[in-house]
Each structure stands twice: as structure tokens, then as C-alpha cells.
């Protein structure tokens, strides 16, 4: 709708986790570096952050970083019982007839992981929204996956991605065995004021436009409303472009943010 008016090739503030639009702030760059390192070391990593901070986009960027020597297994709906989890993993590993008993399932998974090792392929299990895992016993099965190892390395890498409540949950003493297996932790925090401005210009430029569409007053208002959370920034900036297009305003100023403020109060 407004793309041509602002000289854009596409909408710059989509909510989908497109790695092309991953703005690597210092925090996001460090998080991605740790993800890559965890995969290289076949380690278990915990990545947490507030809703909309970019965790899922980072996991997609990690998937793009990995080459043919890696096999990505992404679970986006981890509301699974222990047996459902193991069977889902077996299916994603392309085990043709996953057993319905835990002992046989683990044996099947172990054989498949060893086959990947022989082929010099590293399986990477990414569990998104891990705070939704309903049972401690399912977390126990995730922990026990790290038992699939040789003398000098694990046979797969496991990455848990979730909201801050996941970190709080795992802090309970009942999860001590799992915490001891976690090689790295990283908590992704929101962007600061300067990073918010850079984020907006970056996405405009990726979409084919020029930096500076959003003026200082507008950026200040966006930061105030979003608190630096990328998903909220995207939503506000998208509404602002629509409002600016309706006014035939080539640049987005504080007045446009004032005009959409009532809508923001309901949406954020």
C-alpha cells in the first residue's frame, strides 16, 4: 500500500522472523556468536528474552549459518509428554517406525545419532518457546539427550529458547541436573534508544528505502512506547507509515506518532 510512496520494495516492518531483517545490535551479535559456538561444541545452550526481543529470528539466522554438515531439528510447539517428545524427535530424525516404548525409542535415537556422527553431520535440536514444555519429565528427557556422546564430544547440540520465566523455572532445585548440563546461558535484552533508531533505519534500507524516513521526535516516541522491544517497534513503525501515507507525508514526525497514540494504547 505505502511501499511505492516511501520508495520501498517491500514492507520493512513485517512480524515474520525473516533473517534478512535481523538487526545485529551488540547484544544480538553476542547471542548469535554464542549460538554458533554452542553448535560447534555440540553443547547445550539456554537463550532467554522478553517476548518480541528477537529470539526466534536469531534461531532462524543460526539455521542459515549452518552448512551441509548440520542437521537442524526445530520444535516450535513443545507442549509434549516425555514419550511424545522422544517420538517427535525420532520422526524428525527420519526414523521410519519410531517405537512406542521409551527404551526402544532411545535405542533408535542413539543409533541414528551415531550414524550422523559417522557421516560427519552434527544434529542441532532447537526447542523454541521452551517455557511451554509442560512436564519436568520432558525436561529430563532433554537433559538425557546429552548422554548420547563419545569420549570427546556429544552427538548433538541442544538449544533451549524461551521467555524469562523459563530461566526462573529452571532455577528451581528440581532442575539442578539439567542446569549442570547447560554449557552457556544468554539473556537477550531490549534495544536502547540509539539502537532503536539504528534498527528502524536498517529495516527501511533492507526494504530498499533510504535512512531518515523517521525523524528524531518519532523515534523518541517509538522508543517510549516500545521500550526497545523489536516486535513492538515493528508494529508501531508500520502503523506510522500507514498514517504518514494517508497524510502524504514523506517523513514520519512526532505528530504522526501522536495521531496513532490511541491505537497504540490498545495494541501494546
Secondary structure, DSSP 8 states (H G I E B T S, - for coil): --TTTTT-SS-TT-SS--GGG----HHHHHHHHHHHHHHHTT-EEEEEE-TTSSHHHHHHHHHHH--TTEEEEEES-----HHHHHHHHHHHTT-TT--SSHHHHHHHHHHHHHHHHHTT-EEEEEETTGGG---HHHHHHHHHGGG-B-SS-BSEEEEEEE-HHHHHHHTSGGGHHHHHH--EEEEE----HHHHHHHHHHHHHHTT--TTSB-HHHHHHHHHHHTT-HHHHHHHHHHHHHHHHHHT-SSB-HHHHHHHHHHHHHH-
